[in-house]
Amino acid sequence: MFYRSIALLLSAMFVVSPAIAQDSHVVDPEQLQELIDQHLKKEGQDRREIRQALRHEEVQKVAGRIGRISTERKQRLRLWTAPSFESSLPTH
């Protein structure tokens, strides 16, 4: 009896939930388009600001140092994965 009640309750939830969701999630296409346009405009502004910041000499110097550090780390990683490194590992 208990399991039948649970099954009935769950069935009712699955039937009623989509119907309620349809009414509460309706979005006006014009509002949706306006939100998308606002998002794209903001994204464009952000990209312009980033490009402008990247033109500064200080930023270019820091980016160059980070690039060198990244390149050095990649080279070390290649050394760590080289066959000579793998063959030097102890086998148990």
Backbone bond lengths (Angstrom), bond angles and torsions (degrees), N, CA, C in turn:
res aa  C-N    CA-C-N  psi(-1)  N-CA   C-N-CA  omega(-1)  CA-C   N-CA-C  phi
1 M - - - 1.443 - - 1.534 111.21 -
2 F 1.331 115.50 -43.65 1.464 120.58 -179.73 1.531 110.57 -61.79
3 Y 1.341 116.49 -44.92 1.461 120.50 -178.99 1.525 111.89 -66.27
4 R 1.324 116.68 -33.64 1.466 119.82 177.29 1.531 110.03 -66.39
5 S 1.315 116.09 -39.08 1.472 119.86 178.81 1.525 110.54 -64.23
6 I 1.329 115.97 -42.77 1.465 120.72 178.93 1.530 109.63 -63.79
7 A 1.322 116.73 -45.10 1.458 121.18 -179.81 1.527 110.74 -61.68
8 L 1.317 116.44 -41.67 1.463 120.77 179.29 1.532 110.37 -65.14
9 L 1.315 116.82 -42.97 1.453 121.53 179.16 1.530 111.16 -62.79
10 L 1.332 117.37 -45.98 1.459 121.09 178.70 1.529 111.48 -63.81
11 S 1.307 116.95 -40.94 1.469 120.55 178.05 1.513 110.56 -61.30
12 A 1.312 116.73 -43.41 1.465 120.39 179.78 1.524 110.59 -63.52
13 M 1.326 116.40 -39.03 1.458 120.27 179.38 1.525 110.99 -63.53
14 F 1.316 116.96 -42.83 1.460 120.56 -178.68 1.527 112.24 -68.62
15 V 1.312 117.62 -29.12 1.458 121.13 -179.84 1.522 110.11 -81.13
16 V 1.312 117.40 -41.84 1.467 121.46 -174.98 1.526 111.43 -78.76
17 S 1.325 119.03 -36.85 1.465 122.09 -175.26 1.521 113.93 -56.39
18 P 1.341 120.23 -49.07 1.472 118.92 179.61 1.527 112.59 -61.97
19 A 1.306 116.90 -35.62 1.458 119.70 -179.70 1.523 110.52 -65.79
20 I 1.310 116.88 -42.70 1.468 121.13 178.14 1.524 109.93 -66.98
21 A 1.318 116.75 -42.56 1.467 120.88 -178.44 1.522 111.25 -62.61
22 Q 1.308 118.00 -36.55 1.460 120.40 179.96 1.520 110.62 -61.25
23 D 1.312 117.40 -41.11 1.459 120.38 -179.24 1.525 112.16 -71.72
24 S 1.307 118.14 -35.09 1.465 120.48 -173.23 1.529 113.50 -90.14
25 H 1.316 119.87 -11.51 1.450 121.67 -176.30 1.527 113.64 -112.17
26 V 1.302 116.88 17.37 1.449 119.42 179.35 1.526 108.35 -76.00
27 V 1.337 116.06 126.26 1.461 121.55 -179.49 1.521 108.29 -117.65
28 D 1.318 114.43 133.25 1.451 120.27 177.59 1.527 108.51 -66.88
29 P 1.333 118.74 126.92 1.466 120.99 -178.99 1.528 113.36 -56.28
30 E 1.323 117.79 -34.36 1.457 120.56 178.97 1.530 110.81 -67.62
31 Q 1.332 116.71 -39.75 1.466 120.43 177.23 1.525 110.43 -64.97
32 L 1.304 115.43 -42.20 1.457 120.05 179.09 1.527 110.70 -62.12
33 Q 1.321 117.34 -44.39 1.459 121.10 178.97 1.526 110.84 -63.76
34 E 1.319 116.87 -38.69 1.463 120.89 178.45 1.531 110.73 -63.54
35 L 1.326 116.28 -42.41 1.464 120.23 177.80 1.529 111.62 -63.91
36 I 1.315 115.68 -40.87 1.468 119.68 178.35 1.525 110.30 -64.66
37 D 1.321 117.15 -43.67 1.467 121.10 178.89 1.525 111.27 -61.61
38 Q 1.337 116.74 -42.67 1.467 120.82 177.97 1.526 111.03 -61.71
39 H 1.325 115.43 -43.02 1.464 120.12 179.76 1.532 110.67 -62.61
40 L 1.321 116.53 -46.12 1.468 120.14 -179.40 1.528 111.43 -64.73
41 K 1.327 116.89 -37.94 1.462 120.84 178.04 1.527 110.04 -63.89
42 K 1.323 117.07 -45.36 1.465 121.86 179.37 1.524 110.37 -64.00
43 E 1.317 116.84 -41.47 1.462 120.74 178.57 1.530 110.72 -62.44
44 G 1.324 117.23 -40.59 1.457 121.08 176.95 1.520 111.83 -63.49
45 Q 1.325 116.50 -41.71 1.463 120.69 177.34 1.528 110.71 -62.42
46 D 1.327 116.26 -43.96 1.467 120.46 178.99 1.523 111.05 -60.29
47 R 1.311 117.06 -42.68 1.465 120.48 -179.84 1.524 111.55 -64.82
48 R 1.341 116.45 -40.62 1.469 119.60 177.54 1.529 110.60 -62.22
49 E 1.329 117.02 -41.97 1.462 121.00 179.56 1.531 111.01 -65.23
50 I 1.315 117.07 -38.76 1.469 120.50 178.01 1.520 110.10 -65.40
51 R 1.333 116.99 -45.71 1.473 119.89 178.12 1.528 111.03 -60.05
52 Q 1.312 116.50 -39.66 1.462 120.79 179.19 1.530 110.01 -65.14
53 A 1.313 117.51 -42.97 1.464 120.80 178.99 1.523 110.94 -64.47
54 L 1.318 117.23 -36.56 1.467 120.78 -179.04 1.528 112.54 -69.01
55 R 1.312 117.17 -15.63 1.468 119.92 177.83 1.529 112.22 -77.80
56 H 1.326 118.25 -17.63 1.464 121.67 -178.87 1.527 110.29 -69.08
57 E 1.312 115.14 138.53 1.460 121.22 -176.87 1.527 111.91 -60.93
58 E 1.338 116.93 -40.52 1.469 120.26 -178.62 1.529 110.97 -61.96
59 V 1.317 115.11 -42.01 1.470 119.99 -179.60 1.524 109.62 -65.62
60 Q 1.320 117.69 -40.14 1.462 121.04 179.75 1.531 110.63 -64.84
61 K 1.337 116.81 -37.42 1.472 119.31 177.84 1.516 111.30 -64.48
62 V 1.326 116.50 -45.92 1.473 120.41 179.27 1.520 110.36 -62.90
63 A 1.323 116.69 -43.11 1.471 120.65 179.48 1.527 110.16 -61.91
64 G 1.334 116.85 -38.20 1.461 120.04 177.82 1.520 111.92 -63.82
65 R 1.354 115.78 -42.17 1.469 118.78 177.95 1.528 111.23 -64.67
66 I 1.309 116.02 -41.89 1.469 119.62 179.31 1.522 109.85 -63.48
67 G 1.326 116.83 -39.86 1.462 120.40 178.20 1.511 111.84 -62.32
68 R 1.324 116.91 -41.56 1.473 120.34 178.15 1.516 110.48 -64.66
69 I 1.320 116.39 -43.19 1.467 119.90 179.00 1.529 109.82 -61.61
70 S 1.323 116.65 -43.71 1.453 120.97 179.57 1.524 110.98 -62.41
71 T 1.333 116.67 -42.67 1.468 121.06 179.23 1.522 110.19 -63.27
72 E 1.333 116.83 -42.73 1.469 120.32 178.86 1.525 110.74 -62.69
73 R 1.312 117.49 -41.24 1.477 120.71 179.52 1.523 110.75 -65.00
74 K 1.320 116.67 -40.25 1.469 119.70 177.93 1.524 110.53 -63.25
75 Q 1.332 116.64 -39.94 1.465 120.00 179.02 1.529 110.28 -64.97
76 R 1.341 116.77 -41.86 1.474 119.32 177.67 1.522 110.99 -63.31
77 L 1.318 115.85 -40.29 1.461 119.48 179.12 1.523 110.57 -62.16
78 R 1.323 116.95 -40.57 1.470 119.35 177.42 1.518 110.32 -62.06
79 L 1.330 117.39 -37.94 1.468 120.18 178.35 1.524 110.60 -65.34
80 W 1.343 115.93 -39.50 1.457 119.51 -179.36 1.517 112.36 -66.44
81 T 1.311 117.12 -29.37 1.461 119.90 -177.62 1.522 112.12 -96.65
82 A 1.319 115.77 3.58 1.468 119.31 -179.82 1.523 109.60 -66.19
83 P 1.334 117.60 152.52 1.472 120.93 179.88 1.521 112.39 -56.93
84 S 1.349 118.40 -34.34 1.459 119.43 -179.21 1.523 110.88 -64.93
85 F 1.328 117.93 -34.74 1.449 120.61 177.78 1.519 110.17 -68.96
86 E 1.313 115.90 -45.28 1.455 119.91 -179.13 1.524 111.15 -62.86
87 S 1.316 117.14 -36.57 1.453 118.87 -179.44 1.532 112.43 -74.72
88 S 1.346 116.61 -17.46 1.461 118.64 179.10 1.515 112.30 -85.36
89 L 1.329 117.76 -7.04 1.448 120.74 179.06 1.527 109.78 -72.69
90 P 1.335 116.59 140.67 1.470 119.18 177.98 1.533 110.61 -67.98
91 T 1.289 116.10 143.25 1.467 120.77 176.63 1.503 108.30 -109.08
92 H 1.288 115.69 133.20 1.483 120.97 -179.20 1.493 109.33 -121.00
